[in-house]
Amino acid sequence: MHPTFQLLERHSDTLANSTTNWFDAPEQSPLVKPSDKQFNLNFSQTNHLQADCSNIETTDINVLFFPKAKDRLDWWLNNISALLQSGQQLWVVGENNGGIKSLAKRVNGEYDCLKVDSARHCALFELRPVSKPDDYQEWRSYDFGNRTIYSLPGVFSAGKLDKGTELLLKNLPRLKGKVFEFGSGAGVLTLALAELESVKNVVTVDIDVLAVRSTQKTAQQNNLEDKIQAIWSAGTTAVNAQKFDFIITNPPFHQGIKTAYAPTEEFFSQAHNWLKPKGKLIWVANDFLAYEPCLQGNFDEIKTLAREKGFKVMEAVRS
């Protein structure tokens, strides 16, 4: 059981006797009653959140799991506190090594921050709004060549082009046909792929709904929505079966405050199912990340296209 839920177990009577909404819970838990609602930015089958995030709601007790990114905490608090009714409580729980101890400082002036409990190297606080926050600017943007990238808080590559994607873009071979991208982020790579005349369309997925919404707006504002389909999905679970000419990715390997390789390794082990014969998988990764073993038996050749400043661009040809 996740340590935050171990701490919340100490308050199981209160939670059992109240309707509870859960925001960005790290896992399933017996504490979550069938009548409770879960709103997670990451895709899951038990998620009540809609893809446009328009159906967030509050109830007696609202438990927010402390996010690593400060701007994502601001996003959640802005959305939840705007809906809080008289008598409803907002709890924030998190791990000490995830930064929960900084909560009082982060919300100073906007919320009273009352410590409720601590255990299992975690802490639980109740937040009570004391003033109306300043106008919240949800969207950010930056220029990318002659295009503009739009992003929501906490999305990968939200403020500038990351070094891995930059290296990948410099070393892409000629692409054509249908392209699949694993991990859209703010849509930087998606946009660059869709701009190529030889590319028919780009299907991109991300487990983070704010990344998907960012990519959708980036495509829309740059008049490329006809060539880009951004899907909220854990891996390929929400993607209709089809074959692509290329898979291009700067794969994610962080989940919350932890490093998580399993989702990308699983995707790589299944990548051949999404490629046409002789289709190519091209990816960029840190030098220390070796996804090549996941491809054995399904790809004829694997080679390095570029290596620079701790990153490598790799290419594998499907059997």
C-alpha atoms as one frame of an Amber mdcrd trajectory, in Angstrom:
protein
   0.000   0.000   0.000   1.272   3.451  -0.885   2.528   5.261   2.251   0.061
   8.132   1.756  -2.813   5.660   1.960  -1.217   4.104   5.051  -1.403   7.536
   6.671  -4.992   8.050   5.511  -5.941   4.663   7.000  -5.594   6.317  10.400
  -8.604   8.429   9.390 -10.641   5.588   7.908 -13.644   6.204  10.178 -13.933
   9.816   9.026 -13.538   8.816   5.389 -16.014   5.934   5.707 -18.708   8.217
   7.111 -18.278  10.982   4.525 -18.593  11.175   0.780 -15.082  11.603  -0.569
 -13.562  12.704  -3.845  -9.994  11.711  -4.628  -7.652  13.762  -6.794  -4.575
  12.173  -8.412  -4.478   9.130  -6.133  -1.300   7.091  -6.828  -3.069   3.711
  -6.785  -6.317   1.906  -6.007  -7.188   1.548  -2.326  -9.879  -0.072  -0.147
 -10.351   3.387   1.372 -12.005   4.480  -1.869 -15.690   3.601  -1.528 -17.817
   2.585  -4.545 -19.757   5.841  -4.128 -16.582   7.967  -4.165 -15.295   9.654
  -7.310 -11.712   9.682  -8.519 -10.305  12.471 -10.667  -6.855  11.596 -12.017
  -4.834  13.460 -14.617  -3.308  10.129 -15.620  -5.497   7.827 -17.697  -7.102
   4.895 -15.866 -10.219   2.771 -16.185 -11.533   3.914 -12.772 -11.145   7.595
 -13.570 -14.188   9.884 -13.472 -12.342  12.799 -15.074 -13.399  13.664 -18.612
 -10.804  14.460 -21.251 -11.656  18.174 -21.232 -11.428  18.313 -17.397 -14.816
  20.043 -17.292 -16.495  17.682 -14.819 -14.333  18.174 -11.704 -16.550  18.393
  -8.625 -16.221  18.586  -4.849 -17.978  16.845  -1.960 -17.738  16.477   1.848
 -14.036  15.573   1.903 -11.726  16.224  -1.043  -8.342  14.496  -0.878  -5.606
  15.857  -3.140  -2.367  13.896  -3.405   0.504  16.366  -3.425   1.994  16.699
  -6.928   5.704  17.044  -7.540   5.380  20.038  -9.864   4.545  23.318  -8.123
   2.548  24.634 -11.055   0.462  21.465 -11.086  -0.364  21.991  -7.400  -1.524
  25.489  -8.310  -3.665  24.061 -11.131  -5.371  21.553  -8.840  -5.962  24.041
  -6.024  -7.395  26.597  -8.421  -9.830  24.059  -9.871 -10.845  22.479  -6.555
 -11.108  25.600  -4.396 -13.303  27.326  -6.992 -15.888  24.585  -6.408 -15.682
  24.164  -2.620 -18.983  24.686  -0.823 -19.502  25.705   2.803 -18.678  22.799
   5.105 -16.607  20.901   2.550 -13.011  20.046   3.455  -9.880  20.052   1.307
  -7.155  17.671   2.450  -3.681  17.488   0.920  -1.527  14.427   1.603   1.974
  13.665   0.379   5.338  12.102   1.030   8.060  14.039   2.829  10.539  13.325
   0.026   7.980  14.630  -2.468   7.971  18.093  -0.895   4.778  18.027   1.189
   6.538  19.912   3.990   6.708  22.966   1.726   2.916  23.129   1.362   2.346
  25.851   3.976   4.933  28.089   2.318   3.523  27.460  -1.151  -0.041  28.420
  -0.225   0.815  31.218   2.201  -1.673  34.068   1.986  -4.284  32.102   0.054
  -5.042  29.245   2.468  -4.803  28.456   6.139  -2.693  25.295   6.237  -3.564
  23.091   9.225  -1.513  19.982   9.941  -3.823  17.040  10.600  -1.426  14.105
  10.953   1.937  12.632   9.985   3.189   9.049   9.713   5.000   6.738   7.276
   7.227   9.639   6.187   4.104  11.436   4.972   2.009  14.367   6.165  -1.668
  15.276   5.931  -2.917  18.872   5.909  -6.266  20.600   5.658  -6.400  23.753
   3.541  -8.972  26.472   4.161  -9.215  29.289   1.607  -8.757  32.703   3.226
  -8.661  34.941   0.163  -9.646  34.850  -3.452  -6.542  33.958  -5.486  -5.270
  36.232  -8.216  -6.542  35.573 -11.719  -5.085  32.210 -12.623  -3.311  31.909
 -15.960  -3.851  28.307 -16.983  -2.183  28.372 -20.396   1.460  29.164 -21.173
   3.096  29.441 -24.587   6.476  29.824 -26.269   7.756  30.166 -29.808   9.136
  27.184 -31.696  10.531  28.389 -35.007   7.636  30.163 -36.679   5.124  28.195
 -34.602   3.767  28.584 -31.064   3.601  25.786 -28.487   0.786  25.890 -25.924
   0.971  24.035 -22.644  -0.808  23.461 -19.363   1.020  23.237 -16.008   3.407
  20.367 -15.376   3.475  19.108 -18.963   6.810  17.815 -20.297   8.602  20.333
 -22.525   6.125  22.968 -21.360   8.491  25.944 -21.292  11.128  25.219 -23.927
  12.416  22.611 -26.334  14.165  19.869 -24.366  17.621  18.648 -25.407  16.495
  15.117 -26.226  13.750  16.220 -28.611  16.108  18.764 -30.181  18.655  16.026
 -30.932  15.931  13.732 -32.272  14.598  16.399 -34.637  18.094  17.076 -36.001
  18.647  13.416 -36.839  15.328  12.165 -38.160  15.518  10.360 -41.504  12.980
  11.167 -44.221   9.524  10.293 -42.908   6.386   9.489 -44.872   2.959   7.969
 -44.442   1.358   7.368 -41.056   3.330   8.240 -37.921   2.679   7.233 -34.311
   4.165   9.150 -31.388   4.389   7.723 -27.864   4.290  10.532 -25.280   3.100
  13.823 -26.755   4.083  16.242 -24.000   3.150  19.746 -25.116   3.148  18.692
 -28.775   6.538  20.006 -29.907   7.613  16.817 -31.656   4.039  16.172 -32.806
   3.924  19.548 -34.522   7.297  19.074 -36.211   6.227  15.672 -37.559   2.854
  16.908 -38.808   4.482  19.816 -40.654   6.275  17.406 -42.996   4.438  17.249
 -46.326   5.360  13.583 -46.766   3.654  12.668 -43.479  -0.016  11.818 -43.981
  -1.056  12.079 -40.331   0.264  11.778 -36.779  -1.438   9.830 -34.004  -0.002
  10.688 -30.599  -0.793   9.450 -27.101  -0.046  10.572 -23.583  -1.132   9.206
 -20.213  -1.386  12.787 -18.893  -4.618  14.524 -19.886  -3.036  17.974 -19.576
  -0.406  16.912 -22.116  -3.130  15.727 -24.498  -5.049  18.983 -24.121  -1.802
  20.911 -24.681  -1.058  18.999 -27.871  -4.612  19.498 -29.109  -4.415  23.252
 -28.587  -0.946  23.414 -30.139  -2.275  21.602 -33.224  -5.379  23.774 -33.370
  -3.618  27.102 -33.005  -1.070  26.148 -35.663  -3.744  24.976 -38.135  -2.592
  21.354 -38.097  -5.527  19.750 -36.294  -6.496  17.903 -39.499  -3.193  16.003
 -39.426  -2.914  15.387 -35.664  -4.962  13.075 -33.464  -4.015  13.355 -29.778
  -5.420  10.559 -27.598  -5.566  10.296 -23.803  -4.315   6.780 -23.191  -2.111
   4.602 -21.006   0.199   3.314 -23.708  -1.953   2.128 -26.593  -4.966   0.975
 -24.537  -7.294   3.625 -26.005  -5.930   3.472 -29.572  -7.751   1.609 -32.340
  -5.658  -1.207 -33.820  -3.794  -0.035 -36.924  -0.362  -0.126 -38.573   2.051
   2.772 -38.953   5.035   3.474 -41.178   6.999   5.065 -38.336   6.922   5.262
 -34.561   8.769   8.296 -33.198   9.220   8.891 -29.483  11.070  10.668 -26.727
   9.727   8.176 -24.177   8.862   9.221 -20.625  10.495   7.506 -17.675   9.275
   9.489 -14.679   6.048   8.995 -12.768   5.477  11.390  -9.876   8.648  11.517
  -7.778   9.798   8.065  -8.877  11.513   6.713 -11.958   9.253   4.326 -13.846
  10.658   2.391 -16.802   7.943  -0.288 -17.033   5.387   1.614 -19.187   7.987
   2.459 -21.839   9.508  -1.037 -21.740   6.041  -2.517 -22.222   5.378  -0.198
 -25.160   8.698  -1.087 -26.805   8.017  -4.806 -26.393   4.707  -4.334 -28.271
   5.876  -1.731 -30.799   6.157  -4.262 -33.636   2.389  -4.812 -33.450   1.848
  -1.191 -34.497   4.327  -1.092 -37.375   4.032  -2.223 -40.963   6.701  -4.699
 -42.163   9.996  -2.792 -42.473   8.426   0.073 -40.535  10.817   1.965 -38.287
  10.886   2.756 -34.578  13.030   5.819 -33.855  13.617   7.111 -30.357  15.805
   9.373 -28.279  16.840   8.493 -24.744  19.459   9.156 -22.119  22.645   7.177
 -22.732  22.031   5.013 -19.674  18.576   3.852 -20.821  18.700   0.621 -22.827
  15.377  -0.293 -24.423  17.014  -2.447 -27.092  16.463  -5.767 -25.216  12.696
  -5.136 -25.404  12.901  -5.288 -29.208  14.691  -8.616 -29.602  13.060 -11.062
 -31.982  10.811  -8.500 -33.639  13.273  -6.114 -35.294  15.940  -6.936 -37.896
  18.443  -4.201 -37.190  19.028  -1.667 -34.451  21.492   1.159 -34.949  22.590
   4.453 -33.441  21.778   7.534 -35.527  23.384  10.094 -33.207  24.960  10.435
 -29.780  25.496  13.784 -28.094  25.684  15.289 -24.589  24.305  12.272 -22.759
  21.579  11.445 -25.299  21.347   8.936 -28.122  19.015   8.641 -31.114  18.276
   5.044 -32.091  16.542   3.352 -35.020  15.083  -0.157 -35.264  13.588  -1.748
 -38.405  10.653  -4.108 -37.935  11.075  -7.648 -39.237
